[in-house]
């Protein structure tokens, strides 16, 4: 991210002040200037007061009468109007500082996508550059971030925090290499992805990224930002899909379910849409979320096999391990599914079969145009 700073004057000096100085120095009255230029004296008076702009035509006339080059007048006028516009923009930014409560600015600084500044108005200016908008309120109209506002209608999530998380994923994914998307290739890769559930993060993460990249899917694993409550999201960048994942909740079985849920959106649903989990209040999108959840459920543990196992009289650790081995998945996924279905309680010694994920400490920032490598997950218990 570029950090070059450009300093601008915050003093708006109307070019009319300079015009008044030139007239005084040459002992020319406004009335005399009016006659020489063939312009109404009232118009010249308004220019001197700063209430009327110097047009290119007026600048040429001033050059002919006073000898001051036209570009001097137009340049002064342009600078004057620009300073006034910046002052207006600064007032607007000050009015948006309340939105800083919605976005964890310090997290974005650590990720290297905004500069570390203290002033609230400067933070708003950085965020506008980060998102590429003239005002943060315009995010609601940007197609890529609109779903964040719809999701927030149903949850306590901040739409601005969700939009920031999506933007971080977009920046990182833009620098990741991936082949053009292949639906057939992704369908064929599902079984291998299932097998990766048995591996520790240091093994499954690079393998999963490589496998998905071959199918045209850029996998971005980033920490969820405060007030996002997001496990995953999907959207498209030209000819590749982007699959964003966090490890919110830390349980590996939740991670894998969310991953298959997001893969369903890529395989089954509209490429023009951005999906953020299942928090949308729109009935059609809700239907797609249900389809994605069913896809994840059936691909991890086929329905008939699940029903047969649930009907068994006991669900011991050894039975769960054997069942998971038959399916080719990690035993923690079976435990998570049984808990979700209410077959076993949430608090149970069987949780020892589940794997926890945690973030590694990483100093490298997320920069646009560069793949920073690891997803920062490691095995924990």
C-alpha positions as CSV (number, residue, x, y, z in Angstrom):
1,X,0.0,0.0,0.0
2,X,1.5,3.4,-1.0
3,X,2.2,5.7,2.0
4,X,3.4,8.8,0.1
5,X,2.0,11.9,1.7
6,X,0.9,15.0,-0.1
7,X,0.4,18.2,1.8
8,X,-2.3,20.6,0.8
9,X,-3.0,24.2,1.9
10,X,-6.0,24.5,4.1
11,X,-6.3,28.3,3.6
12,X,-8.7,29.3,0.8
13,X,-7.5,32.5,-0.7
14,X,-9.8,33.8,-3.5
15,X,-8.0,35.1,-6.6
16,X,-10.1,38.2,-6.3
17,X,-7.8,39.3,-3.4
18,X,-4.8,39.3,-5.8
19,X,-6.8,41.1,-8.4
20,X,-7.6,43.9,-5.9
21,X,-3.8,44.1,-5.1
22,X,-2.9,44.4,-8.8
23,X,-5.6,47.1,-9.4
24,X,-4.4,49.1,-6.3
25,X,-0.7,48.8,-7.4
26,X,-1.6,50.1,-10.9
27,X,-4.1,52.7,-9.6
28,X,-6.9,51.3,-11.7
29,X,-10.4,51.4,-10.3
30,X,-13.0,48.6,-10.7
31,X,-15.0,50.9,-12.9
32,X,-12.0,51.6,-15.2
33,X,-11.3,47.8,-15.4
34,X,-14.9,47.2,-16.2
35,X,-14.7,49.6,-19.2
36,X,-11.4,48.2,-20.4
37,X,-12.7,44.6,-20.3
38,X,-16.2,45.3,-21.4
39,X,-17.6,43.5,-18.4
40,X,-20.2,44.6,-15.9
41,X,-18.6,46.3,-12.8
42,X,-20.9,44.2,-10.6
43,X,-19.4,41.0,-12.0
44,X,-15.9,42.2,-11.3
45,X,-16.9,43.2,-7.8
46,X,-18.2,39.7,-7.2
47,X,-14.9,38.2,-8.4
48,X,-12.9,40.5,-6.0
49,X,-15.2,39.4,-3.1
50,X,-14.7,35.7,-4.0
51,X,-18.4,35.0,-4.7
52,X,-17.9,34.6,-8.5
53,X,-15.3,32.4,-10.2
54,X,-12.7,33.5,-12.8
55,X,-13.6,31.7,-16.0
56,X,-11.0,31.0,-18.7
57,X,-12.5,33.8,-20.8
58,X,-12.2,36.3,-17.9
59,X,-8.6,35.1,-17.3
60,X,-7.7,35.9,-21.0
61,X,-9.3,39.4,-20.7
62,X,-7.3,40.0,-17.5
63,X,-4.1,39.0,-19.2
64,X,-4.8,41.4,-22.1
65,X,-5.7,44.3,-19.8
66,X,-3.3,43.8,-16.8
67,X,-0.5,41.7,-18.4
68,X,-0.8,38.9,-15.8
69,X,-0.8,35.6,-17.7
70,X,-4.2,33.8,-18.0
71,X,-2.8,30.6,-16.5
72,X,-2.0,32.5,-13.3
73,X,-5.6,33.5,-12.8
74,X,-7.0,30.1,-13.7
75,X,-4.5,28.4,-11.5
76,X,-5.3,30.5,-8.5
77,X,-9.0,30.0,-9.2
78,X,-8.5,26.2,-9.4
79,X,-6.5,26.1,-6.2
80,X,-9.1,28.2,-4.4
81,X,-11.9,26.0,-5.4
82,X,-9.9,22.9,-4.6
83,X,-9.2,24.1,-1.1
84,X,-12.8,24.9,-0.5
85,X,-13.8,21.4,-1.7
86,X,-11.2,19.8,0.6
87,X,-12.6,21.8,3.5
88,X,-16.1,20.6,2.7
89,X,-14.8,17.1,2.4
90,X,-13.1,17.4,5.8
91,X,-16.4,18.5,7.4
92,X,-18.1,15.5,5.8
93,X,-15.3,13.2,7.2
94,X,-15.7,14.7,10.6
95,X,-19.4,13.8,10.4
96,X,-18.5,10.2,9.6
97,X,-16.1,9.6,12.6
98,X,-18.9,7.9,14.5
99,X,-18.5,5.0,12.0
100,X,-15.1,4.3,13.5
101,X,-16.9,2.5,16.3
102,X,-18.1,0.0,13.7
103,X,-14.7,-0.8,12.3
104,X,-11.7,-1.9,14.3
105,X,-9.2,0.4,12.7
106,X,-6.3,-1.0,14.7
107,X,-6.9,-4.4,13.2
108,X,-6.7,-3.0,9.7
109,X,-3.4,-1.2,10.6
110,X,-1.9,-4.5,11.8
111,X,-3.0,-6.1,8.5
112,X,-1.2,-3.3,6.6
113,X,-4.1,-2.0,4.6
114,X,-4.4,1.4,6.3
115,X,-1.9,3.8,7.8
116,X,-1.5,4.3,11.5
117,X,-3.0,7.7,12.2
118,X,-4.6,9.1,15.3
119,X,-7.0,11.8,14.1
120,X,-10.5,10.6,13.5
121,X,-10.9,12.5,10.2
122,X,-7.6,11.1,9.0
123,X,-8.8,7.6,9.8
124,X,-12.0,8.2,7.8
125,X,-9.8,9.5,4.9
126,X,-7.7,6.3,5.0
127,X,-10.8,4.1,5.1
128,X,-12.2,5.9,2.0
129,X,-9.0,5.2,0.2
130,X,-9.1,1.6,1.4
131,X,-12.6,1.0,0.1
132,X,-12.3,3.3,-2.9
133,X,-15.3,5.4,-2.1
134,X,-15.9,9.1,-1.7
135,X,-17.9,8.6,1.5
136,X,-18.3,5.6,3.7
137,X,-22.1,5.8,3.4
138,X,-21.6,5.0,-0.3
139,X,-20.6,1.5,0.7
140,X,-24.3,0.6,0.8
141,X,-24.5,1.2,-2.9
142,X,-21.3,-0.7,-3.9
143,X,-22.4,-4.1,-5.2
144,X,-19.4,-6.0,-3.6
145,X,-20.4,-4.8,-0.1
146,X,-24.2,-4.6,-0.3
147,X,-24.6,-8.1,1.1
148,X,-22.8,-7.0,4.3
149,X,-25.6,-4.5,4.9
150,X,-28.3,-7.1,4.3
151,X,-26.7,-9.6,6.6
152,X,-26.4,-7.1,9.3
153,X,-30.2,-6.6,9.2
154,X,-30.6,-10.0,10.8
155,X,-27.6,-10.1,13.1
156,X,-25.8,-7.8,15.5
157,X,-22.9,-7.6,13.0
158,X,-21.6,-4.3,11.8
159,X,-22.1,-4.0,8.0
160,X,-19.0,-1.7,7.9
161,X,-16.8,-4.3,9.7
162,X,-18.1,-7.0,7.3
163,X,-17.4,-4.8,4.3
164,X,-13.8,-4.2,5.6
165,X,-13.3,-8.0,6.1
166,X,-14.5,-8.6,2.5
167,X,-12.2,-5.8,1.2
168,X,-9.2,-7.4,3.0
169,X,-10.0,-10.7,1.3
170,X,-10.4,-9.0,-2.1
171,X,-7.0,-7.3,-1.7
172,X,-5.3,-10.5,-0.8
173,X,-7.0,-12.7,-3.4
174,X,-6.2,-10.2,-6.2
175,X,-2.5,-11.2,-5.9
176,X,-3.1,-14.9,-5.6
177,X,-2.5,-17.1,-8.7
178,X,-5.3,-19.4,-9.7
179,X,-6.3,-21.2,-12.9
180,X,-9.6,-20.2,-14.6
181,X,-12.5,-21.6,-12.7
182,X,-13.5,-25.2,-13.5
183,X,-16.7,-26.5,-12.0
184,X,-15.9,-30.0,-13.1
185,X,-12.4,-29.8,-11.6
186,X,-13.9,-28.5,-8.3
187,X,-16.4,-31.3,-8.2
188,X,-13.7,-33.9,-8.7
189,X,-11.6,-32.3,-5.9
190,X,-14.3,-32.6,-3.2
191,X,-13.2,-36.1,-2.2
192,X,-9.6,-35.0,-1.8
193,X,-10.8,-32.0,0.2
194,X,-12.7,-34.4,2.5
195,X,-9.5,-36.4,3.1
196,X,-7.6,-33.3,4.1
197,X,-9.9,-33.0,7.2
198,X,-7.7,-35.7,8.8
199,X,-4.6,-33.6,8.4
200,X,-3.2,-31.0,10.9
201,X,-3.4,-27.3,9.7
202,X,0.2,-27.1,8.8
203,X,-0.4,-29.9,6.2
204,X,-4.0,-29.2,5.1
205,X,-3.7,-25.5,4.6
206,X,-1.1,-25.4,1.8
207,X,-2.5,-28.5,0.2
208,X,-6.0,-27.0,0.3
209,X,-4.9,-23.7,-1.2
210,X,-3.0,-25.5,-4.0
211,X,-5.9,-27.9,-4.7
212,X,-8.5,-25.1,-4.9
213,X,-6.2,-22.9,-7.0
214,X,-6.0,-25.7,-9.6
215,X,-9.8,-25.4,-9.8
216,X,-9.9,-21.6,-10.1
217,X,-10.6,-20.9,-6.5
218,X,-8.5,-18.5,-4.4
219,X,-8.7,-19.5,-0.8
220,X,-8.1,-16.6,1.6
221,X,-8.0,-17.4,5.3
222,X,-8.1,-14.3,7.4
223,X,-9.1,-13.6,11.1
224,X,-12.6,-12.3,11.4
225,X,-12.7,-8.7,12.4
226,X,-14.6,-7.6,15.6
227,X,-18.3,-7.2,15.0
228,X,-18.3,-9.4,11.8
229,X,-19.1,-12.9,13.4
230,X,-18.2,-14.4,10.0
231,X,-17.1,-18.0,9.3
232,X,-16.9,-17.6,5.5
233,X,-17.8,-15.8,2.4
234,X,-17.6,-16.2,-1.4
235,X,-17.4,-13.8,-4.3
236,X,-15.9,-13.6,-7.8
237,X,-12.9,-11.7,-9.2
238,X,-13.1,-12.0,-13.0
239,X,-12.5,-15.7,-13.9
240,X,-11.7,-17.0,-10.4
241,X,-13.8,-17.5,-7.3
242,X,-12.7,-16.2,-3.9
243,X,-13.4,-18.3,-0.9
244,X,-12.8,-16.4,2.4
245,X,-12.6,-18.3,5.7
246,X,-11.9,-17.4,9.3
247,X,-11.5,-19.8,12.2
248,X,-14.1,-18.1,14.3
249,X,-15.1,-20.4,17.1
250,X,-11.7,-22.3,16.7
251,X,-13.3,-25.8,16.2
252,X,-11.9,-27.5,13.1
253,X,-15.2,-29.3,12.4
254,X,-17.0,-25.9,12.1
255,X,-14.2,-24.7,9.8
256,X,-14.7,-27.7,7.5
257,X,-18.5,-27.4,7.5
258,X,-18.2,-23.7,6.6
259,X,-15.7,-24.5,3.9
260,X,-18.1,-27.0,2.2
261,X,-20.9,-24.5,2.7
262,X,-19.0,-21.9,0.8
263,X,-17.9,-24.4,-1.9
264,X,-21.6,-25.1,-2.5
265,X,-22.2,-21.4,-3.3
266,X,-19.4,-21.5,-5.8
267,X,-20.7,-24.7,-7.4
268,X,-24.4,-24.1,-7.3
269,X,-25.2,-20.4,-7.2
270,X,-25.0,-17.0,-9.0
271,X,-21.5,-15.9,-9.8
272,X,-22.7,-12.3,-9.6
273,X,-23.6,-12.6,-5.9
274,X,-21.5,-12.3,-2.7
275,X,-22.5,-14.8,0.0
276,X,-21.7,-14.2,3.6
277,X,-22.8,-17.3,5.5
278,X,-26.5,-17.6,6.2
279,X,-27.5,-14.4,7.7
280,X,-29.5,-12.9,4.9
281,X,-33.1,-12.0,5.3
282,X,-34.0,-12.3,1.6
283,X,-36.1,-15.4,1.0
284,X,-34.4,-16.4,-2.2
285,X,-30.9,-16.0,-0.7
286,X,-32.2,-17.9,2.4
287,X,-33.1,-20.8,0.1
288,X,-29.6,-20.8,-1.4
289,X,-28.1,-20.8,2.1
290,X,-30.2,-23.8,3.0
291,X,-29.0,-25.6,-0.1
292,X,-25.4,-24.8,0.8
293,X,-25.8,-26.1,4.3
294,X,-27.4,-29.3,3.0
295,X,-24.6,-29.7,0.5
296,X,-22.0,-29.4,3.3
297,X,-23.9,-31.8,5.5
298,X,-24.3,-34.5,2.8
299,X,-20.8,-34.2,1.5
300,X,-19.1,-34.5,4.8
301,X,-21.4,-37.3,6.2
302,X,-23.8,-38.8,3.7
303,X,-27.4,-38.8,5.0
304,X,-28.0,-42.5,4.9
305,X,-24.7,-43.3,6.7
306,X,-25.5,-40.7,9.3
307,X,-28.9,-42.0,10.0
308,X,-27.6,-45.6,10.4
309,X,-25.0,-44.5,12.8
310,X,-27.4,-42.4,14.9
311,X,-29.7,-45.4,15.2
312,X,-26.8,-47.3,16.9
313,X,-27.4,-47.9,20.6
314,X,-24.1,-46.3,21.8
315,X,-21.8,-43.6,20.4
316,X,-18.5,-44.2,22.1
317,X,-15.2,-42.6,21.1
318,X,-14.0,-45.9,19.5
319,X,-17.3,-46.2,17.6
320,X,-17.0,-42.6,16.3
321,X,-13.4,-43.1,15.3
322,X,-14.3,-46.3,13.4
323,X,-17.2,-44.5,11.7
324,X,-15.1,-41.5,10.7
325,X,-12.4,-43.8,9.4
326,X,-14.9,-45.6,7.2
327,X,-16.0,-42.2,5.8
328,X,-12.5,-40.9,5.4
329,X,-13.0,-37.8,7.6
330,X,-11.8,-36.6,10.9
331,X,-13.6,-37.9,14.0
332,X,-14.2,-34.4,15.3
333,X,-16.6,-33.8,12.3
334,X,-18.7,-36.7,13.4
335,X,-18.8,-35.4,17.0
336,X,-19.8,-31.9,15.8
337,X,-22.6,-33.3,13.6
338,X,-24.0,-35.4,16.5
339,X,-23.9,-32.3,18.7
340,X,-25.6,-30.2,16.1
341,X,-28.4,-32.8,15.7
342,X,-28.8,-33.1,19.5
343,X,-27.7,-36.7,19.6
344,X,-25.0,-36.0,22.1
345,X,-24.6,-32.9,24.5
346,X,-22.4,-30.0,23.8
347,X,-20.4,-30.6,27.0
348,X,-19.1,-34.2,26.6
349,X,-15.8,-36.0,27.0
350,X,-16.2,-36.7,23.2
351,X,-15.0,-33.2,22.6
352,X,-11.5,-34.6,23.0
353,X,-11.9,-36.0,19.5
354,X,-12.4,-32.5,18.1
355,X,-9.5,-30.4,16.9
356,X,-9.1,-26.7,17.8
357,X,-7.4,-24.2,15.4
358,X,-5.6,-21.0,16.5
359,X,-3.8,-18.2,14.7
360,X,-0.1,-18.0,14.6
361,X,1.5,-14.7,15.4
362,X,2.2,-13.0,12.0
363,X,4.0,-9.7,11.4
364,X,3.7,-9.6,7.7
365,X,0.9,-7.3,6.4
366,X,-1.8,-8.2,3.9
367,X,-0.8,-6.1,0.9
368,X,-2.7,-5.7,-2.4
369,X,-1.0,-7.6,-5.2
370,X,0.9,-10.0,-3.0
371,X,0.0,-13.4,-1.5
372,X,1.4,-13.3,2.0
373,X,1.3,-17.1,2.2
374,X,0.1,-18.9,5.3
375,X,-3.4,-18.6,6.8
376,X,-1.9,-18.4,10.2
377,X,-3.6,-21.4,11.7
378,X,-2.0,-24.0,13.9
379,X,-3.1,-27.1,15.8
380,X,-4.3,-26.7,19.4
381,X,-6.4,-28.6,21.9
